[in-house]
Amino acid sequence: MLNIAANIKILKHELPQKVKLVAVSKTKSVNDILEIYNTGQRIFGENRVQELISKKELLPHDIEWHLIGHLQSNKVRYIVPFIGMIHSVDSFKLLKVIDTEALKCGRRVDCLLQVHIAKEETKFGFSPDELKLMLESEEYKKLGSVNICGLMGMATFTDNTDQVRDEFRFLADCFKDMKRKYFKEDVSFTEISMGMSGDYSIAIEEGSTIIRIGSIIFGERK
């Protein structure tokens, strides 16, 4: 019998204080999420907008929801009024849509810029050059309703831990470079979201401040 409450307690006990845990609850039931909630966990991550919204209505209002999956521009308006953080801002077009919708709500939405660090073509994200182009553009400087809090990346799905470590190190170096060049005075640019159930310990060693964990807590997905 899987004890998900015990799983998260063990995991949290192992984590350095500075590392935030996002419990990835995609495909998991409201009851499973409540069991984790009752251990004191408040940050939950979902991949799909529709699933996130349907769960939000049934769960306590003090949950901080994070959108960690690929976000389509036409779905932004549904989550902007309440979302705690969007990890997966993978294009300038998407960032502009988030800014527009946030302005309508009178909110500033916390966002992470997703960098493509994996060798797999299927992963989304900016290249470092694309990030620099965007951050130096006049159009970007006009955005007032998004708060860029850092970077996010997903390593290649592989057993080669050296490759995974290299990819995480690349993201950490990219973060330092962006902080120095564009966010030096910005106190909120502090986060590196990297590391999932299979590689979070490497991610933490390489400087992760947010890990996104599902299967270690909830068990393998069917």
C-alpha positions, 0 to 999 in steps of 0.5 A, spaced: 500 500 500 502 506 497 503 511 503 503 518 499 503 522 506 509 518 508 513 519 501 512 527 501 514 527 509 521 523 507 522 527 501 521 534 505 526 531 510 531 530 505 531 537 501 535 543 503 531 549 506 532 553 500 529 548 495 522 549 494 517 543 492 512 543 487 508 536 488 506 534 481 499 532 481 497 531 474 492 525 473 492 524 480 485 525 484 482 530 489 483 525 494 490 524 493 492 531 493 488 532 499 492 527 503 498 531 501 495 538 502 494 535 509 501 534 511 502 541 510 504 542 502 501 548 499 504 548 492 502 543 487 503 543 479 499 541 473 501 540 466 494 542 463 489 548 464 483 544 464 485 539 469 488 545 473 481 549 473 477 543 475 481 541 481 482 548 483 474 548 484 474 542 489 480 544 493 482 548 498 483 556 496 490 557 499 493 552 494 498 555 490 497 552 483 503 552 478 503 551 471 508 547 469 506 544 462 506 547 455 501 553 455 497 555 449 496 562 448 489 561 447 488 558 454 492 563 458 486 567 460 483 562 464 489 561 469 492 568 469 486 570 475 489 566 480 495 562 478 501 562 483 507 561 477 507 559 470 514 555 469 513 554 462 514 561 458 517 558 452 516 564 447 516 571 447 509 571 444 506 567 450 509 572 455 506 578 451 499 574 452 500 573 459 502 580 460 496 582 456 491 578 460 494 579 467 493 587 465 486 586 465 486 582 471 490 588 475 495 582 477 503 581 476 504 574 474 510 570 476 513 567 470 519 563 469 523 563 462 523 556 459 530 554 456 531 548 451 537 544 455 535 537 453 538 534 447 531 532 445 527 536 439 520 535 443 522 539 449 520 547 448 524 553 450 528 559 448 535 558 446 540 563 450 541 567 444 533 568 443 533 570 451 538 575 450 534 578 443 527 578 447 530 581 453 534 587 449 528 588 445 524 595 446 517 591 446 520 586 452 521 593 456 514 595 455 511 589 459 509 591 466 504 585 468 509 579 468 514 578 473 520 574 471 522 570 477 528 566 473 529 560 469 526 553 468 529 547 464 527 539 463 533 535 462 534 529 457 530 523 459 536 518 459 540 514 464 546 518 462 547 522 469 553 526 466 549 528 460 543 530 465 548 534 470 551 537 464 544 540 462 543 542 469 549 546 469 548 549 463 541 552 465 545 554 472 550 558 468 545 561 463 541 563 470 547 567 472 549 570 465 542 573 465 542 575 472 548 579 471 546 582 464 539 583 465 536 582 472 542 585 477 537 589 480 531 585 480 530 582 487 525 577 484 530 573 479 532 568 484 529 561 481 532 555 477 526 550 476 530 544 474 529 537 477 524 531 477 523 525 480 528 521 476 534 527 477 532 532 482 538 530 487 543 532 481 539 538 479 539 540 487 547 539 487 547 544 480 543 549 484 536 548 483 531 552 487 525 549 485 524 541 484 517 538 480 516 532 483 510 527 482 512 519 482 516 519 488 510 522 492 504 519 488 507 513 485 508 511 478 502 514 473 498 508 470 
